[in-house]
């Protein structure tokens, strides 16, 4: 047994407390004895997080044994090094990956919650291991964190580039956590910024024909939204968004580049930062309509209306009126088209380097 065996006795010292903290004398779940300062309390939260991968000495105690907690001062929270050990254990168990997806997200969540208060020592623990550390990617493959990318915008990670880049697999809460950027920085995940992404906008011009089509069907959009019980504030904003707030721009093609490398070609792109809606010419092709209704619903804030909007864009007025009559929806006329004066602009400015906001 280690410890001091010589010297004077000190007054006002709790020798029992000193003993359990400094001598490996308490049996644990790993069938070894440890000092109390190295033992975790085997709580429900700890079991949920670690499951069968609990590789740390722990002890089960009744919650009402408050004196035990005070005297023994057991650990109740994993350190960053413990989290990384646990993640490595989960990674080794490839057969149970699907059942561990929630556990991995919980582990990330705990790190995200604590990372803002990490000490310099804890940050160095992360930095020292990031060259050999693996995170789960969006396609459920384990990737070195140095090979992962994170595109951060107002709506979370950009999922449209997953075919080119490997992103860490994050649930909604983790993806939108305020500490996500610091998380990426410490773990060495490459963050894609507006200085890295750009697109080719040669031969661009105002998309007047497309804009006129939207204005023409706007009464049908608003009437159908009203029938579908969309908020009145959203319905009232339609004309302003289409006629005053948004620049509609058409191009021959839309190609996105990352550090000079072509990574994506698309037909529709909504730049939420500058309120510009880009679309390739011949916008009424089926290829364009793969993404067009979705992007327009993002623009108008009417998500869930994609199918109806696609119909209104493709069908002629006669077919639309016939369908409205069948569904007992009020049929608007051309007189219901609201005409707003365009807001003064200095002219269309086509930026070759912008922050890409391709919303999930």
Secondary structure, 3 states (H helix, E strand, C coil): CCCCCCCCCCCCCCHHHHHHHHCCCEECCCCCEECHHHCEECCHHHHHHHHHHCCCCEECCCCCCHHHHHHHCCECCCCHHHHHHHHHHHHHCHHHCHHHHHHHHHHHHHHHHHHHHCCHHHHHHHHHHCCCCEEEECCCCEEEHHHCEEEEECCEECHHHCCCCCEECCCHHHHCCCCHHHHHHHHCCEEECCCCEEEECCCCEECHHHHHHHHHHHHHHHHHHHHCCCCHHHHHHHHHHHHHHCEEEEECCEEEEECCEEEEEECEEEECCCCEEEEECCCCCCCHHHCHHHHHHHHHCCCCCHHHHHHHHHCCHHHHHHHHHHCCCCCCCHHHCCCCCCCCCCCCCCCCCCCCCCCC
